Amino acid sequence: MIIRLSIIYAVLFSLVASPIKAGEVTGTVTQILARSDGFHYVYTTGTATNKPACATSNFWAIKDENSKTGQHQFAMLLTAYTSGKTVTISGTNACTRHANGEDIDRVWLK
């Protein structure tokens, strides 16, 4: 009985503790685009890893450019572009803002 509980706890803990695989790239921002419909997206150098199947294009999409988070992400990406600084973008593992570009979860300006 104790062994079974130990196994169940170990399995549950591994499910909760395992990180969600999402796309990530480190490089410099090469292009920032803002369309008239409000869609903001960026291209970077570097090779993305762990991108979801829906992310067939090389751009990264700001999920909600009207939110404070989206505005902060855009400002950080614009800063990275103008300064030439390296940035790491981590995705959400989803393509909700655009069908073939992964939504941005985090931006690290280095």
PALUMKE-617073 format. One record per atom (N, C-alpha, C): residue in one letter; atom name; x, y, z. Coordinates in nm, 3 decimals, m for minus. Layout:
! PALUMKE-617073
@r: A&a: CA&c1: X&c2: Y&c3: Z
...
//
This chain:
! PALUMKE-617073
@r: M&a: N&c1: 0.082&c2: m0.119&c3: 0.000
@r: M&a: CA&c1: 0.000&c2: 0.000&c3: 0.000
@r: M&a: C&c1: 0.087&c2: 0.126&c3: 0.000
@r: I&a: N&c1: 0.190&c2: 0.129&c3: 0.085
@r: I&a: CA&c1: 0.278&c2: 0.244&c3: 0.092
@r: I&a: C&c1: 0.354&c2: 0.261&c3: m0.040
@r: I&a: N&c1: 0.395&c2: 0.151&c3: m0.099
@r: I&a: CA&c1: 0.466&c2: 0.158&c3: m0.226
@r: I&a: C&c1: 0.375&c2: 0.216&c3: m0.334
@r: R&a: N&c1: 0.250&c2: 0.173&c3: m0.338
@r: R&a: CA&c1: 0.156&c2: 0.226&c3: m0.437
@r: R&a: C&c1: 0.136&c2: 0.377&c3: m0.419
@r: L&a: N&c1: 0.121&c2: 0.420&c3: m0.296
@r: L&a: CA&c1: 0.105&c2: 0.563&c3: m0.271
@r: L&a: C&c1: 0.230&c2: 0.640&c3: m0.313
@r: S&a: N&c1: 0.345&c2: 0.583&c3: m0.285
@r: S&a: CA&c1: 0.470&c2: 0.648&c3: m0.324
@r: S&a: C&c1: 0.478&c2: 0.663&c3: m0.476
@r: I&a: N&c1: 0.437&c2: 0.560&c3: m0.547
@r: I&a: CA&c1: 0.439&c2: 0.566&c3: m0.693
@r: I&a: C&c1: 0.340&c2: 0.669&c3: m0.744
@r: I&a: N&c1: 0.221&c2: 0.672&c3: m0.688
@r: I&a: CA&c1: 0.120&c2: 0.769&c3: m0.729
@r: I&a: C&c1: 0.169&c2: 0.911&c3: m0.703
@r: Y&a: N&c1: 0.224&c2: 0.936&c3: m0.587
@r: Y&a: CA&c1: 0.279&c2: 1.069&c3: m0.557
@r: Y&a: C&c1: 0.392&c2: 1.107&c3: m0.651
@r: A&a: N&c1: 0.478&c2: 1.012&c3: m0.682
@r: A&a: CA&c1: 0.591&c2: 1.040&c3: m0.772
@r: A&a: C&c1: 0.540&c2: 1.078&c3: m0.911
@r: V&a: N&c1: 0.440&c2: 1.005&c3: m0.960
@r: V&a: CA&c1: 0.384&c2: 1.035&c3: m1.092
@r: V&a: C&c1: 0.316&c2: 1.171&c3: m1.091
@r: L&a: N&c1: 0.235&c2: 1.197&c3: m0.990
@r: L&a: CA&c1: 0.167&c2: 1.326&c3: m0.982
@r: L&a: C&c1: 0.266&c2: 1.442&c3: m0.971
@r: F&a: N&c1: 0.369&c2: 1.425&c3: m0.890
@r: F&a: CA&c1: 0.469&c2: 1.530&c3: m0.876
@r: F&a: C&c1: 0.542&c2: 1.555&c3: m1.007
@r: S&a: N&c1: 0.574&c2: 1.449&c3: m1.081
@r: S&a: CA&c1: 0.645&c2: 1.468&c3: m1.208
@r: S&a: C&c1: 0.557&c2: 1.539&c3: m1.310
@r: L&a: N&c1: 0.426&c2: 1.516&c3: m1.305
@r: L&a: CA&c1: 0.336&c2: 1.586&c3: m1.396
@r: L&a: C&c1: 0.324&c2: 1.733&c3: m1.361
@r: V&a: N&c1: 0.318&c2: 1.763&c3: m1.234
@r: V&a: CA&c1: 0.305&c2: 1.902&c3: m1.190
@r: V&a: C&c1: 0.437&c2: 1.977&c3: m1.206
@r: A&a: N&c1: 0.546&c2: 1.911&c3: m1.180
@r: A&a: CA&c1: 0.677&c2: 1.977&c3: m1.180
@r: A&a: C&c1: 0.737&c2: 1.993&c3: m1.319
@r: S&a: N&c1: 0.688&c2: 1.915&c3: m1.416
@r: S&a: CA&c1: 0.749&c2: 1.925&c3: m1.549
@r: S&a: C&c1: 0.705&c2: 2.052&c3: m1.619
@r: P&a: N&c1: 0.799&c2: 2.126&c3: m1.675
@r: P&a: CA&c1: 0.766&c2: 2.250&c3: m1.742
@r: P&a: C&c1: 0.696&c2: 2.225&c3: m1.875
@r: I&a: N&c1: 0.615&c2: 2.319&c3: m1.915
@r: I&a: CA&c1: 0.551&c2: 2.312&c3: m2.044
@r: I&a: C&c1: 0.655&c2: 2.346&c3: m2.150
@r: K&a: N&c1: 0.663&c2: 2.265&c3: m2.250
@r: K&a: CA&c1: 0.756&c2: 2.294&c3: m2.359
@r: K&a: C&c1: 0.696&c2: 2.403&c3: m2.446
@r: A&a: N&c1: 0.770&c2: 2.508&c3: m2.465
@r: A&a: CA&c1: 0.729&c2: 2.618&c3: m2.551
@r: A&a: C&c1: 0.850&c2: 2.665&c3: m2.629
@r: G&a: N&c1: 0.824&c2: 2.738&c3: m2.735
@r: G&a: CA&c1: 0.932&c2: 2.788&c3: m2.817
@r: G&a: C&c1: 1.019&c2: 2.888&c3: m2.743
@r: E&a: N&c1: 1.144&c2: 2.896&c3: m2.786
@r: E&a: CA&c1: 1.236&c2: 2.993&c3: m2.728
@r: E&a: C&c1: 1.343&c2: 3.024&c3: m2.831
@r: V&a: N&c1: 1.386&c2: 3.150&c3: m2.833
@r: V&a: CA&c1: 1.493&c2: 3.192&c3: m2.922
@r: V&a: C&c1: 1.576&c2: 3.299&c3: m2.853
@r: T&a: N&c1: 1.706&c2: 3.298&c3: m2.877
@r: T&a: CA&c1: 1.795&c2: 3.403&c3: m2.830
@r: T&a: C&c1: 1.868&c2: 3.460&c3: m2.950
@r: G&a: N&c1: 1.866&c2: 3.590&c3: m2.963
@r: G&a: CA&c1: 1.931&c2: 3.656&c3: m3.075
@r: G&a: C&c1: 1.903&c2: 3.805&c3: m3.071
@r: T&a: N&c1: 1.920&c2: 3.869&c3: m3.185
@r: T&a: CA&c1: 1.888&c2: 4.011&c3: m3.196
@r: T&a: C&c1: 1.761&c2: 4.028&c3: m3.278
@r: V&a: N&c1: 1.688&c2: 4.133&c3: m3.251
@r: V&a: CA&c1: 1.565&c2: 4.162&c3: m3.324
@r: V&a: C&c1: 1.604&c2: 4.221&c3: m3.459
@r: T&a: N&c1: 1.556&c2: 4.161&c3: m3.567
@r: T&a: CA&c1: 1.590&c2: 4.208&c3: m3.701
@r: T&a: C&c1: 1.477&c2: 4.289&c3: m3.765
@r: Q&a: N&c1: 1.353&c2: 4.261&c3: m3.726
@r: Q&a: CA&c1: 1.239&c2: 4.334&c3: m3.781
@r: Q&a: C&c1: 1.129&c2: 4.343&c3: m3.676
@r: I&a: N&c1: 1.063&c2: 4.458&c3: m3.673
@r: I&a: CA&c1: 0.942&c2: 4.476&c3: m3.590
@r: I&a: C&c1: 0.834&c2: 4.527&c3: m3.684
@r: L&a: N&c1: 0.722&c2: 4.463&c3: m3.681
@r: L&a: CA&c1: 0.613&c2: 4.503&c3: m3.770
@r: L&a: C&c1: 0.487&c2: 4.530&c3: m3.689
@r: A&a: N&c1: 0.416&c2: 4.635&c3: m3.725
@r: A&a: CA&c1: 0.289&c2: 4.670&c3: m3.663
@r: A&a: C&c1: 0.189&c2: 4.695&c3: m3.775
@r: R&a: N&c1: 0.090&c2: 4.610&c3: m3.786
@r: R&a: CA&c1: m0.008&c2: 4.623&c3: m3.893
@r: R&a: C&c1: m0.122&c2: 4.717&c3: m3.852
@r: S&a: N&c1: m0.199&c2: 4.760&c3: m3.951
@r: S&a: CA&c1: m0.310&c2: 4.854&c3: m3.925
@r: S&a: C&c1: m0.420&c2: 4.792&c3: m3.840
@r: D&a: N&c1: m0.427&c2: 4.659&c3: m3.837
@r: D&a: CA&c1: m0.528&c2: 4.594&c3: m3.752
@r: D&a: C&c1: m0.480&c2: 4.575&c3: m3.608
@r: G&a: N&c1: m0.360&c2: 4.629&c3: m3.577
@r: G&a: CA&c1: m0.308&c2: 4.622&c3: m3.441
@r: G&a: C&c1: m0.215&c2: 4.506&c3: m3.415
@r: F&a: N&c1: m0.198&c2: 4.418&c3: m3.511
@r: F&a: CA&c1: m0.112&c2: 4.301&c3: m3.494
@r: F&a: C&c1: 0.034&c2: 4.343&c3: m3.493
@r: H&a: N&c1: 0.107&c2: 4.308&c3: m3.385
@r: H&a: CA&c1: 0.249&c2: 4.340&c3: m3.370
@r: H&a: C&c1: 0.328&c2: 4.209&c3: m3.365
@r: Y&a: N&c1: 0.435&c2: 4.202&c3: m3.445
@r: Y&a: CA&c1: 0.517&c2: 4.082&c3: m3.443
@r: Y&a: C&c1: 0.662&c2: 4.115&c3: m3.476
@r: V&a: N&c1: 0.750&c2: 4.023&c3: m3.440
@r: V&a: CA&c1: 0.894&c2: 4.047&c3: m3.457
@r: V&a: C&c1: 0.963&c2: 3.925&c3: m3.517
@r: Y&a: N&c1: 1.075&c2: 3.953&c3: m3.583
@r: Y&a: CA&c1: 1.165&c2: 3.851&c3: m3.632
@r: Y&a: C&c1: 1.298&c2: 3.868&c3: m3.559
@r: T&a: N&c1: 1.367&c2: 3.758&c3: m3.537
@r: T&a: CA&c1: 1.496&c2: 3.762&c3: m3.468
@r: T&a: C&c1: 1.598&c2: 3.674&c3: m3.540
@r: T&a: N&c1: 1.724&c2: 3.696&c3: m3.504
@r: T&a: CA&c1: 1.827&c2: 3.602&c3: m3.545
@r: T&a: C&c1: 1.820&c2: 3.486&c3: m3.446
@r: G&a: N&c1: 1.898&c2: 3.387&c3: m3.466
@r: G&a: CA&c1: 1.895&c2: 3.272&c3: m3.375
@r: G&a: C&c1: 1.797&c2: 3.167&c3: m3.425
@r: T&a: N&c1: 1.815&c2: 3.047&c3: m3.379
@r: T&a: CA&c1: 1.729&c2: 2.936&c3: m3.417
@r: T&a: C&c1: 1.636&c2: 2.903&c3: m3.302
@r: A&a: N&c1: 1.507&c2: 2.910&c3: m3.329
@r: A&a: CA&c1: 1.408&c2: 2.880&c3: m3.227
@r: A&a: C&c1: 1.405&c2: 2.730&c3: m3.198
@r: T&a: N&c1: 1.379&c2: 2.698&c3: m3.074
@r: T&a: CA&c1: 1.366&c2: 2.559&c3: m3.032
@r: T&a: C&c1: 1.229&c2: 2.537&c3: m2.969
@r: N&a: N&c1: 1.182&c2: 2.416&c3: m2.974
@r: N&a: CA&c1: 1.058&c2: 2.372&c3: m2.908
@r: N&a: C&c1: 0.933&c2: 2.448&c3: m2.953
@r: K&a: N&c1: 0.932&c2: 2.502&c3: m3.073
@r: K&a: CA&c1: 0.813&c2: 2.573&c3: m3.120
@r: K&a: C&c1: 0.699&c2: 2.475&c3: m3.142
@r: P&a: N&c1: 0.575&c2: 2.517&c3: m3.115
@r: P&a: CA&c1: 0.461&c2: 2.428&c3: m3.138
@r: P&a: C&c1: 0.440&c2: 2.406&c3: m3.288
@r: A&a: N&c1: 0.368&c2: 2.304&c3: m3.323
@r: A&a: CA&c1: 0.344&c2: 2.269&c3: m3.463
@r: A&a: C&c1: 0.275&c2: 2.382&c3: m3.540
@r: C&a: N&c1: 0.194&c2: 2.461&c3: m3.471
@r: C&a: CA&c1: 0.122&c2: 2.570&c3: m3.538
@r: C&a: C&c1: 0.215&c2: 2.682&c3: m3.582
@r: A&a: N&c1: 0.330&c2: 2.696&c3: m3.520
@r: A&a: CA&c1: 0.422&c2: 2.807&c3: m3.548
@r: A&a: C&c1: 0.511&c2: 2.772&c3: m3.667
@r: T&a: N&c1: 0.454&c2: 2.780&c3: m3.786
@r: T&a: CA&c1: 0.527&c2: 2.745&c3: m3.907
@r: T&a: C&c1: 0.608&c2: 2.861&c3: m3.964
@r: S&a: N&c1: 0.584&c2: 2.982&c3: m3.915
@r: S&a: CA&c1: 0.661&c2: 3.099&c3: m3.958
@r: S&a: C&c1: 0.767&c2: 3.132&c3: m3.855
@r: N&a: N&c1: 0.861&c2: 3.218&c3: m3.893
@r: N&a: CA&c1: 0.973&c2: 3.252&c3: m3.804
@r: N&a: C&c1: 0.946&c2: 3.372&c3: m3.716
@r: F&a: N&c1: 0.827&c2: 3.428&c3: m3.719
@r: F&a: CA&c1: 0.800&c2: 3.545&c3: m3.636
@r: F&a: C&c1: 0.739&c2: 3.506&c3: m3.502
@r: W&a: N&c1: 0.745&c2: 3.601&c3: m3.410
@r: W&a: CA&c1: 0.687&c2: 3.587&c3: m3.276
@r: W&a: C&c1: 0.581&c2: 3.695&c3: m3.261
@r: A&a: N&c1: 0.465&c2: 3.660&c3: m3.211
@r: A&a: CA&c1: 0.351&c2: 3.752&c3: m3.203
@r: A&a: C&c1: 0.327&c2: 3.800&c3: m3.061
@r: I&a: N&c1: 0.302&c2: 3.930&c3: m3.047
@r: I&a: CA&c1: 0.257&c2: 3.982&c3: m2.918
@r: I&a: C&c1: 0.110&c2: 3.945&c3: m2.905
@r: K&a: N&c1: 0.077&c2: 3.871&c3: m2.802
@r: K&a: CA&c1: m0.057&c2: 3.813&c3: m2.789
@r: K&a: C&c1: m0.166&c2: 3.920&c3: m2.779
@r: D&a: N&c1: m0.143&c2: 4.022&c3: m2.697
@r: D&a: CA&c1: m0.243&c2: 4.127&c3: m2.680
@r: D&a: C&c1: m0.170&c2: 4.261&c3: m2.670
@r: E&a: N&c1: m0.157&c2: 4.327&c3: m2.783
@r: E&a: CA&c1: m0.084&c2: 4.454&c3: m2.788
@r: E&a: C&c1: m0.154&c2: 4.567&c3: m2.714
@r: N&a: N&c1: m0.280&c2: 4.548&c3: m2.677
@r: N&a: CA&c1: m0.353&c2: 4.651&c3: m2.602
@r: N&a: C&c1: m0.336&c2: 4.637&c3: m2.450
@r: S&a: N&c1: m0.285&c2: 4.524&c3: m2.407
@r: S&a: CA&c1: m0.264&c2: 4.504&c3: m2.263
@r: S&a: C&c1: m0.136&c2: 4.571&c3: m2.218
@r: K&a: N&c1: m0.123&c2: 4.594&c3: m2.089
@r: K&a: CA&c1: 0.002&c2: 4.651&c3: m2.034
@r: K&a: C&c1: 0.120&c2: 4.560&c3: m2.064
@r: T&a: N&c1: 0.097&c2: 4.429&c3: m2.049
@r: T&a: CA&c1: 0.204&c2: 4.334&c3: m2.076
@r: T&a: C&c1: 0.248&c2: 4.342&c3: m2.222
@r: G&a: N&c1: 0.153&c2: 4.344&c3: m2.313
@r: G&a: CA&c1: 0.185&c2: 4.354&c3: m2.455
@r: G&a: C&c1: 0.259&c2: 4.483&c3: m2.488
@r: Q&a: N&c1: 0.218&c2: 4.593&c3: m2.426
@r: Q&a: CA&c1: 0.285&c2: 4.721&c3: m2.448
@r: Q&a: C&c1: 0.427&c2: 4.719&c3: m2.393
@r: H&a: N&c1: 0.445&c2: 4.655&c3: m2.279
@r: H&a: CA&c1: 0.580&c2: 4.644&c3: m2.222
@r: H&a: C&c1: 0.668&c2: 4.555&c3: m2.309
@r: Q&a: N&c1: 0.612&c2: 4.445&c3: m2.358
@r: Q&a: CA&c1: 0.689&c2: 4.357&c3: m2.445
@r: Q&a: C&c1: 0.731&c2: 4.432&c3: m2.572
@r: F&a: N&c1: 0.639&c2: 4.508&c3: m2.630
@r: F&a: CA&c1: 0.670&c2: 4.583&c3: m2.751
@r: F&a: C&c1: 0.781&c2: 4.684&c3: m2.724
@r: A&a: N&c1: 0.772&c2: 4.754&c3: m2.611
@r: A&a: CA&c1: 0.875&c2: 4.852&c3: m2.574
@r: A&a: C&c1: 1.011&c2: 4.785&c3: m2.557
@r: M&a: N&c1: 1.014&c2: 4.669&c3: m2.492
@r: M&a: CA&c1: 1.140&c2: 4.598&c3: m2.473
@r: M&a: C&c1: 1.198&c2: 4.551&c3: m2.607
@r: L&a: N&c1: 1.112&c2: 4.502&c3: m2.695
@r: L&a: CA&c1: 1.159&c2: 4.456&c3: m2.826
@r: L&a: C&c1: 1.208&c2: 4.573&c3: m2.911
@r: L&a: N&c1: 1.141&c2: 4.686&c3: m2.901
@r: L&a: CA&c1: 1.185&c2: 4.806&c3: m2.974
@r: L&a: C&c1: 1.319&c2: 4.854&c3: m2.920
@r: T&a: N&c1: 1.336&c2: 4.848&c3: m2.790
@r: T&a: CA&c1: 1.464&c2: 4.884&c3: m2.728
@r: T&a: C&c1: 1.574&c2: 4.790&c3: m2.775
@r: A&a: N&c1: 1.544&c2: 4.661&c3: m2.778
@r: A&a: CA&c1: 1.644&c2: 4.562&c3: m2.824
@r: A&a: C&c1: 1.681&c2: 4.589&c3: m2.969
@r: Y&a: N&c1: 1.583&c2: 4.624&c3: m3.051
@r: Y&a: CA&c1: 1.608&c2: 4.650&c3: m3.193
@r: Y&a: C&c1: 1.696&c2: 4.773&c3: m3.212
@r: T&a: N&c1: 1.662&c2: 4.882&c3: m3.146
@r: T&a: CA&c1: 1.737&c2: 5.006&c3: m3.165
@r: T&a: C&c1: 1.876&c2: 5.001&c3: m3.104
@r: S&a: N&c1: 1.893&c2: 4.924&c3: m2.997
@r: S&a: CA&c1: 2.023&c2: 4.917&c3: m2.930
@r: S&a: C&c1: 2.111&c2: 4.803&c3: m2.982
@r: G&a: N&c1: 2.051&c2: 4.708&c3: m3.053
@r: G&a: CA&c1: 2.126&c2: 4.593&c3: m3.100
@r: G&a: C&c1: 2.156&c2: 4.492&c3: m2.991
@r: K&a: N&c1: 2.090&c2: 4.506&c3: m2.877
@r: K&a: CA&c1: 2.111&c2: 4.414&c3: m2.765
@r: K&a: C&c1: 2.049&c2: 4.277&c3: m2.793
@r: T&a: N&c1: 2.102&c2: 4.177&c3: m2.728
@r: T&a: CA&c1: 2.049&c2: 4.042&c3: m2.740
@r: T&a: C&c1: 1.922&c2: 4.030&c3: m2.657
@r: V&a: N&c1: 1.829&c2: 3.952&c3: m2.709
@r: V&a: CA&c1: 1.702&c2: 3.930&c3: m2.642
@r: V&a: C&c1: 1.671&c2: 3.781&c3: m2.645
@r: T&a: N&c1: 1.606&c2: 3.734&c3: m2.542
@r: T&a: CA&c1: 1.554&c2: 3.597&c3: m2.542
@r: T&a: C&c1: 1.402&c2: 3.607&c3: m2.536
@r: I&a: N&c1: 1.337&c2: 3.540&c3: m2.628
@r: I&a: CA&c1: 1.190&c2: 3.537&c3: m2.631
@r: I&a: C&c1: 1.147&c2: 3.396&c3: m2.600
@r: S&a: N&c1: 1.053&c2: 3.384&c3: m2.508
@r: S&a: CA&c1: 0.994&c2: 3.256&c3: m2.474
@r: S&a: C&c1: 0.846&c2: 3.260&c3: m2.511
@r: G&a: N&c1: 0.799&c2: 3.155&c3: m2.574
@r: G&a: CA&c1: 0.661&c2: 3.152&c3: m2.620
@r: G&a: C&c1: 0.564&c2: 3.088&c3: m2.523
@r: T&a: N&c1: 0.437&c2: 3.091&c3: m2.561
@r: T&a: CA&c1: 0.330&c2: 3.034&c3: m2.479
@r: T&a: C&c1: 0.293&c2: 2.892&c3: m2.521
@r: N&a: N&c1: 0.356&c2: 2.842&c3: m2.628
@r: N&a: CA&c1: 0.324&c2: 2.712&c3: m2.686
@r: N&a: C&c1: 0.187&c2: 2.714&c3: m2.755
@r: A&a: N&c1: 0.146&c2: 2.833&c3: m2.799
@r: A&a: CA&c1: 0.018&c2: 2.847&c3: m2.869
@r: A&a: C&c1: 0.029&c2: 2.956&c3: m2.975
@r: C&a: N&c1: m0.060&c2: 2.950&c3: m3.072
@r: C&a: CA&c1: m0.065&c2: 3.048&c3: m3.181
@r: C&a: C&c1: m0.205&c2: 3.110&c3: m3.183
@r: T&a: N&c1: m0.240&c2: 3.183&c3: m3.078
@r: T&a: CA&c1: m0.375&c2: 3.239&c3: m3.069
@r: T&a: C&c1: m0.389&c2: 3.374&c3: m3.139
@r: R&a: N&c1: m0.283&c2: 3.453&c3: m3.142
@r: R&a: CA&c1: m0.292&c2: 3.586&c3: m3.205
@r: R&a: C&c1: m0.285&c2: 3.575&c3: m3.356
@r: H&a: N&c1: m0.206&c2: 3.482&c3: m3.405
@r: H&a: CA&c1: m0.194&c2: 3.457&c3: m3.549
@r: H&a: C&c1: m0.176&c2: 3.307&c3: m3.569
@r: A&a: N&c1: m0.239&c2: 3.253&c3: m3.671
@r: A&a: CA&c1: m0.244&c2: 3.108&c3: m3.690
@r: A&a: C&c1: m0.108&c2: 3.041&c3: m3.705
@r: N&a: N&c1: m0.007&c2: 3.113&c3: m3.752
@r: N&a: CA&c1: 0.122&c2: 3.044&c3: m3.774
@r: N&a: C&c1: 0.241&c2: 3.112&c3: m3.707
@r: G&a: N&c1: 0.214&c2: 3.189&c3: m3.601
@r: G&a: CA&c1: 0.322&c2: 3.249&c3: m3.523
@r: G&a: C&c1: 0.296&c2: 3.230&c3: m3.374
@r: E&a: N&c1: 0.397&c2: 3.185&c3: m3.302
@r: E&a: CA&c1: 0.379&c2: 3.159&c3: m3.158
@r: E&a: C&c1: 0.364&c2: 3.289&c3: m3.080
@r: D&a: N&c1: 0.271&c2: 3.289&c3: m2.986
@r: D&a: CA&c1: 0.250&c2: 3.404&c3: m2.897
@r: D&a: C&c1: 0.369&c2: 3.418&c3: m2.803
@r: I&a: N&c1: 0.406&c2: 3.542&c3: m2.774
@r: I&a: CA&c1: 0.517&c2: 3.569&c3: m2.682
@r: I&a: C&c1: 0.466&c2: 3.563&c3: m2.538
@r: D&a: N&c1: 0.538&c2: 3.490&c3: m2.457
@r: D&a: CA&c1: 0.509&c2: 3.483&c3: m2.314
@r: D&a: C&c1: 0.602&c2: 3.577&c3: m2.237
@r: R&a: N&c1: 0.734&c2: 3.566&c3: m2.264
@r: R&a: CA&c1: 0.833&c2: 3.646&c3: m2.191
@r: R&a: C&c1: 0.937&c2: 3.703&c3: m2.285
@r: V&a: N&c1: 0.988&c2: 3.819&c3: m2.247
@r: V&a: CA&c1: 1.098&c2: 3.884&c3: m2.320
@r: V&a: C&c1: 1.206&c2: 3.916&c3: m2.219
@r: W&a: N&c1: 1.328&c2: 3.873&c3: m2.247
@r: W&a: CA&c1: 1.444&c2: 3.906&c3: m2.163
@r: W&a: C&c1: 1.536&c2: 3.994&c3: m2.247
@r: L&a: N&c1: 1.561&c2: 4.112&c3: m2.202
@r: L&a: CA&c1: 1.655&c2: 4.201&c3: m2.268
@r: L&a: C&c1: 1.789&c2: 4.187&c3: m2.198
@r: K&a: N&c1: 1.892&c2: 4.151&c3: m2.273
@r: K&a: CA&c1: 2.022&c2: 4.120&c3: m2.211
@r: K&a: C&c1: 2.121&c2: 4.232&c3: m2.234
//
